[in-house]
Amino acid sequence: MRLVFAGTPEVAVPALDALLASDRHEVVAVVTRPDAPAGRGRRLVASPVAERAEEAGIEVLKPARPRDEDFLARLREIAPDCCPVVAYGALLPKAALEIPAHGWVNLHFSLLPAWRGAAPVQHAVLAGDEVTGASTFLIEEGLDSGPVFGVLTEEVRPTDTSGDLLTRLAFAGAGLLAATMDGIEDGTLRAVPQPAEGVSLAPKIKVEDAEIDWQAPALRVDRVVRGCAPAPGAWTVFRGERLKVMEVAPAVDRTELAPGELAAAKNSVHAGTGSHAVELRWVQPQGKKPMRAADWARGVRIGERETLGRQV
């Protein structure tokens, strides 16, 4: 089939690579988000998908809005049979959905209908799911509600960050998306409507959502740290400044600390929670690079009864 691939971030590149390597399909163009400012100089930078497409010599379309008539006209000229999608980042209008004969097929990183939305992997970690996965489905005008072509499952490991889990799903899902294209082409694959039960939503995690509540149990603190890594990054407040908390570990032998209370030793630093304490492993003070928590604690010279979190 003639394919137009739609995607933007690094997580979409494995799927694009899998389709480029296919001997059954031809990726004739890529749709991605416009160049965006990045780095200290805020220089405009092309998306990872755009960079990979340019390396492969493929036409790159960067509409400001997918409903723009110039974009829709070009897509009609290209006349794709199907448009596979991975993390494109913009809503597709009905006029675009109607162009390819086999529609737009999205690779979504959850077992639909669970975790519909922008941040399925983060919400799976935050919720403590033991198993998640990826699904390919036909895009409709609703939010991730279209019929499903195929699924795969992936264990959520106890120490997984969202970044760890998403990386594994991106590579496993690339194979699922390629197989879905094969099945659509030869007519052996039919999309099955999603069940009405089991729907959950996964909206984008905002910075304010990533603030650690030290009154919560240690298990919840750990999930917030892992679920918000690498972005937006779990954080708290120390001496009036924001402190990112990048890694914690259980510390069941330190139950005497009050929520948020700090205790520093030579090679470790602990913080109390609503249940038992956690050991802080890696932190990032405001304006500085990530560092081991024990090194940070020595530098700031934590005093007796000092705490993390907002003081009320």
N, C-alpha and C positions, 0 to 999 in steps of 0.2 A: 504493500500500500504506500501511497504518497502521504507522508506525515508532516504536519507542522507541530513542532514541540513547543510547549509553553512552560516556562519556569524561570526562576530568578536566582535564588541563593545557591550556595555551594552544595547543599543537600540534594539539589536537583541534578547535579552534574553526573552522578553515577547512572541515573536513568537515561540521560541523554547519551552517554557513552554506550550503554547497552543497545540502544536503538541504532546508533551509528554503526555498531558492529554487526547488526543483523543483516543476513543475506536475503531476507524476505521483504524488507521495507526500506524505503528511501526517505530520509529526513531532508526535506527540501527547503525548510525555513525554520526559524526559531522566533518565538514571541517572548519578550522579556520586559521588565520594567525599565523606564528611562534611567540613564546614568544618574548617580546620586553622589552628593558630596561625602567625602570620607577623609579620615586622618586629620592631623592638626592643621594642615593647610586648607582643609575643606575643598580639595580638588575633586572635580567630577570624575567618577570612576565607573566603568562599565560593570555590569553584574557578572558574577562567575559564569553563568550560563552564556551570556553574550560573549565573554572572552573565549570560552570553549568552542562556541559556534564559529567565531571568527578564525580560530586556529584550524577548524575543519573546512573553512571556505564556504560556509553556509550563510545565506541571506539572514539578516537579523532585523526584526521589526520591533520598534520601541515606542508603541503608541502611548501618549500621555493618558488617554482613556480608551479602553477597548471599543467604546461606542463611536469613536471618531470615524467619520465617513471615509477618510483617506485610507485608514487601516482596513476597514471592512471591504473597501473596493479592491485593495491589494490582495486580501485573503481570498476573495472571490476569483481573482485572476490566477492565483496559485492553485486553487481548486483541490485542496487536500481531501483525501479519503477519510482521514481521521486526525484528531488533534489530541495527542496525549499530553497530560498536564501534571506537573509536580511543583507545588509551592510557587505558583505564578504570582499571587499577591494582589489580584484585582478581580472584581466581579465581572463576569462575562454577560453581556446583554443577549437577549433573545436573538437579535439579528446576527450575532456572531455564532451562537449555538447552532443555528440552522444551516450554516454554510457547509461543513463537512458531511458527507453522506452517512458516516458512522458516528457522528457527533464528537464531543469532547470527552475524553476518558481520563478521570483524575486518579492519581495514586495518592491515597490518604493514609496517614500513619496512625491508624487505629482500626479496631475491629468494629466496623459500623454495625448498628447505629450508635455505638458508644463513642463519645468524645468527638462530636461534630464541631468543627470550628477551627480557629487559627492555631491553637496550641495543644494538639491532642497528646503529644508525648509528655509535655510538661505536666498536664493534668493527670495523666496515668501515673507518673511518679508521685505527684502530690497526694493522690488518692490512695497510694499504697497498692496499686494493682500488681498482682503477681505475674500476669500474662497480658500482653497486648499484641499488636500486630500491624498489618497493613492491608488495605482493601483497594481494589480498583473498581470504580463505579462510573456510570454515565451521568455527566453533569446535567442537572436541571436548574430551574430558576431558584429552587429552594436551597437552604444551607446544607450541603453535603447529604442530601436526602435521596439522591437518585439510586436506581437499581444497581446491584453489585454484580460484577463479573467474577471476581476471584479474591481470595484472602490467603494470608499466611500468618502464622503465630510466632511470637518471640517472647521468651522469658524475660521478665524484669528482674535483674540481679539485685541483691541487697545493697550493693554499693553503687549501682548505676546512677550517674547524673543524667539529666535530659540529653546532654550532648553525647554521652556514651551510647545511650539507647537509640537516639536518632541516627547516629552514624551507622549502626548495625542495620537499622530498618531501611536506610537509604540504599545500601548495597543489596540487601535481600529483596527489597521492593523493586529494584531495577529489573531483576529477573522476572518478577511477577508482572510488571508492566509490559515487558517484551513478550511474555507468554500470552498476555491478554490481547496484544495486537495480533499475534499469530492466530489465536482462536477466533477473533472477530473476522479476520481475513478469510479463513477457511470455513467459517460458518458453524463451527463446533461449539461455540460459546454463546450462551444467552444470559443476559442480565436478569437477576432475580430481585424483586422488590424487597426493600429492607423491612424487617418486622416493626410493628408499631410499638412493641415493648422494648425497654432497654435503652431508650434514647437518653443521652447525656450530652451536655454542651461544654465546649472547651474554648472560651474566649481568650483573646490575647492576654498574657500576664503583664500587667503594668508594674512600673517601679514601685508604686505604693503597695502593690500586692505582695511584694517580695520582702517587706519588713518583717523581721523575726519577732514573734510574740513569745517572750521568755516565760510567760505564765502558762504557755501550752506545754504538754508533755514532751519529753525528749524525743520520742518517736516522731512527733509532728515537726519539731525543730529540724531534725535530720532530713525529713522529706522536703521541707521548704528549701533547705540549703541545696539538696541534690536536684530538686525539681526546677529551681531557678538558675542552675548552672548549665551553660556558661552565661546565659542572658535571661533576664536582666541582672541577675546576681543578687543573692540574699544579702540583706544588710541590717545593721542596727546602729545605735548611736552610742558613742563613747566620748565623754567630756565635751559634749555639744557638737561633735563632728561625726559625719557618717563613716562607718567602718563596714567594709564588705566582709562577709563571712563565707569563705570559699569551700571549706571542708570541716566537718566535725566527725566525732566518733563517740560511741557510747562510753560512759564512765560510771558504771554501776556502783563503784566503791565510794563515790563522792555524793552522798545523798543529803549532806548537811547544809549545802549551799542554798540560799534563797533564790527565787527566780531572777536571773540576770546577774547574780553576784559572782564576782571573779575571784579565783584563787590561783596564784602563779607559783610554780616551783622552778627549779633550775632548768628543766628540759620539758616542761609542760605547762599548760594553762587550762583551767576548767571554768565552766560557767554553769550556774544553776538554772534549772527549768522548773516547770510545774510538777515534774516527777523527779527523776534522778538527773544528775549533772551530765553534761557532755564535755568532751575534750575538744578544744579548738585546735585544729591542725594548721590551716592556712587562712590568712586574713589579708586584706588590702586596705591600709589606711587611706584616707582622702588625699589625692594628689601624689600617691606613691605607688610603687610596684608591689605585686603580691609578695608575701614573705611568710615564713613559718611563724605560727602564733607565739611560740616561745621566744623567738627573737624580738617580735613586736612587744611582748610583755616586758622584756628586759629593758627595751628602749624607752618605754613610757613610764616605767617604774610604778606598777600598779599598787595602789595603797590599800589599806585594810578597808573592807566593806565597800569597795568601789564596784559599780554595777554597769551592765550594758543595758541599753534601752532608754526610751524617753522617761524622764522623771515627771511624775504627776503629783 
